[in-house]
Amino acid sequence: MRLLDLPLNVHARLLSFDEVRAKLKQYGLYIGDEIRVVRVAPLGGPLLVEVNGREIALGRALAEKILVELK
């Protein structure tokens, strides 16, 4: 499942993000991290996600390339 499709407040684990690995390492995100979508901005805005106790805004194009599995 893509991160973009993850429902609000559902915990998942990061599986794969090969195309955007360098970008996500800048945010401190790694395969195996637990993630949840806190909020989705309207009108095509970013997703606010919680990872490792921090909240990070990710654009929809980036979230579409991240694969997750439900916990």
N, C-alpha and C positions, 0 to 999 in steps of 0.2 A: 504494500500500500504506500502511496506517496504521502509525504508530510502534509501536502496541500489538502488531501482528502481526510485527514485525521479529525475526528469530531473534537469539540471543545472538551477540555478537562479529562481526556482519556490518556492514560500513560502508555507510552510506547518506547521501543528501543531503536536507536539508530542502526540501520543495517548497511547502507551503501550510499556513497555520494562521490563516486570516482571523478565525475566531471568537474566538481566544485570543491575538491578536497583541500586545495590551498586556501581558498576563501574561508572555508569552515574552520580550518586550523587557526586562522587569525581570530576567530570567535572563541576558540578553545573547545570546539566540538569534535568528538572522536567517535568512531564506530563502537557501539556497545553502550553509549551514554543513554540515560533515561531522559525522555523529552515529553512535554505535553503542550498543547496549544492553549494559551490562556485567553487570547482574544483575536478576532479577525476584524481588521479595519474595513469599513464599507468602501464601496466604489473602487474595488481593485487595489486597495491599500495593503500594507504588509500584515504578516501574522506576528503576534507577540507570543513567543514560546518561552518556556521555563526549562533550563538545562543546568544541572549541577548547582541549583540554588540561585541562579541568575536569570533575569529576564532579558531576552534578546529579540529585536525586531528583525524579521527576515522577509525579504520581498517575495512575492508570489512566484516569480520566475525561478528563484533559488529554491523555494520550498517544493516546487514541482519536480526538481531533480533529486530530492532526498528521499530514499526509501526507508520505511520504518516497519516494525512488526509490533502488534499489540502485545502487551504484557499480560 
